[in-house]
Amino acid sequence: MGMHEFQIIQSYFTSPPLRADLGVGDDCALFRVTQGHQCAVTSDMLVAGRHFFWDVDARTLGHKALAVNLSDLAAMGAEPLGFTLSLALPAVSEAWLADFSGGLLNLAREFNCDLIGGDTTKSVASLEHNGLVINITAFGQVPAGAAIRRDGARVGDDVWVSGTLGDAACALALLLRERSGEVLSVAEALALTALRPRLECPMPRVALGAALRGVASSMLDLSDGLAGDVRHVLQASNADVEIDCDALPLSSPLKNLNLEQECPLWHAWRDALTGGDDYELCFTAPVTQRDVLAALSIHVGVPLTRVGRVVEREGEAPNVLWRSENSPEGLVHMSEWRGYNHFS
Amino acid sequence: MGMHEFQIIQSYFTSPPLRADLGVGDDCALFRVTQGHQCAVTSDMLVAGRHFFWDVDARTLGHKALAVNLSDLAAMGAEPLGFTLSLALPAVSEAWLADFSGGLLNLAREFNCDLIGGDTTKSVASLEHNGLVINITAFGQVPAGAAIRRDGARVGDDVWVSGTLGDAACALALLLRERSGEVLSVAEALALTALRPRLECPMPRVALGAALRGVASSMLDLSDGLAGDVRHVLQASNADVEIDCDALPLSSPLKNLNLEQECPLWHAWRDALTGGDDYELCFTAPVTQRDVLAALSIHVGVPLTRVGRVVEREGEAPNVLWRSENSPEGLVHMSEWRGYNHFS
């Protein structure tokens, strides 16, 4: 690398703060929280070889490292203010640093969110481990008491999701096959091209999250798949949920790939329900809010889909009932596709 | 390891928040900043094999990981509010987790500072690299406009330091020799026992930092040695500085070790000036504040020592003039001890 820590920070990670009072360069950064607001904080650590490929494009990596944190702020209904970045760096090139910080700071500017501090250190690497570790802690603000938490879902509420589900999971599965040397079919290659940005450049639903304050009763962002993530809401809200699989919002590329491969639709559901990296919002809202949500969806420009409803807790542990008109008994058994590999 | 991320967080890193509105368990944590205050933020990443020994005691590691961040808050005059913790974990035992979180949360309680969120992930490790990475982002609050920044030093101001300097550096040098198989002399072994807590369990000068608001004109914490760190103040404040080496505060164990080994005093100065990990505060203050500082030192219970003064900038780059009555020309040349190894 050859560059000293201070040079790296000065060259690639210092931009004049848009709203913070004091940015990079002192013992601490300083920012203000608007009166009557709470500060919201979230933190994510990404490890090379675990959360991303060693050789992923540095620009998309910079984008995604910040995007996943802004998605957490969105999921509370918070407005981004700033973030800190810590990097354990292997011997990377200046070109890599320029791309990484470019992707990162572009997204930051888009959301008026300042890089206000952090830490840069040389990592300990070995042949099979390049040692890159990225940690971002993001700060936002939300009017006091208006944050949309996981524990507010009430029996009878609708369950909603934004955008489409399963795109990133499908892209990842195709990418893994391609990297292992397999030749993809034309349909698969087309699907990968269409869906890859959903895996590598997710756009956090910040405006939607803020617009849902006072409308949604509970919310989280989908990072590990709806099937698992919705249980966090149920756990916090002490309820169960019914999901209508026929209603799950699927993108055209994902649906088309299933049709081409003559797979039953639930192969796409598996991506939509158990795949990670959606970074869509999942929220509950009273039935009385349906008209408001229809208008809000158009205003924010993000499709919203009603996929289920909150029901009374039956047992000890949170339970999700998966329904489908296309299934003989009207019920889908998750175990049917657990462990099934669509692409093998 | 065998434990799932959620279990680890629940078992070891969840304690009811003392002051935050919402702690671990949602997409974000929530806390309030007192009206009329700014939020101060700092972040530090520690990598095993670079910042600490693989086999360091987990309890002291947990303590130190938080202490270095609280020291940054102290250096702004900020009061700690909370922190997030991100861990990339190799296959560590539950005993390790219990010790690490114990050391961490003990210190957190002492400063009324909540662990309110973070991330736990499995690291990518190899034989020569156990892969443990720790990132803490700490935030505090300070009355708006009262933060003590690096850019406030004025020509004529005194330069002060808290506590004693060089203890951690001396302990580290002795420890490295011991680990390499050398047998320490009795004097050295005694010095190591006395100074080791200064290396492994530094106590951040939080109360002192806050008490210096309105008194100090600039401040930072000493993590890389006074000789290097003071240049950050000079850079930001556009000034030079004269340091009186004879005035440097040295602990008895450090002085005694030098006497026993019949080393000239400047061997101890080298530790005091170029060694890291002091976590003392270095600040400037107008001459008119000397009496206030004498009283404040007694009130807070931390020794303060006047070690120099701020002078007009002479050249382009910041310059430090090292003075000593014991030196023939009254000047000490840093280059004399650059690269010199006290212990070899």
Interface residues (C-beta under 8 A of the other chain):
Chain A: D21 L22 G25 D26 D27 C28 A29 L30 F31 R32 V33 Q35 Q38 C39 A40 V41 T42 S43 D44 M45 V47 A48 G49 R50 H51 D72 L73 A75 M76 A78 G82 T84 L85 S86 L87 A88 I116 G117 G118 D119 T121 K122 S123 V124 A125 S126 L127 E128 H129 G131 V133 N135 T137 F139 G140 V142 A144 A147 R149 R150 D151 M219 L220 D221 A236
Chain B: D21 L22 G25 D26 D27 C28 A29 L30 F31 R32 V33 Q35 Q38 C39 A40 V41 T42 S43 D44 M45 V47 A48 G49 R50 H51 D72 L73 A75 M76 A78 G82 T84 L85 S86 L87 A88 I116 G117 G118 D119 T121 K122 S123 V124 A125 S126 L127 E128 H129 G131 V133 N135 T137 F139 G140 V142 A144 A147 R149 R150 D151 M219 L220 D221 A236
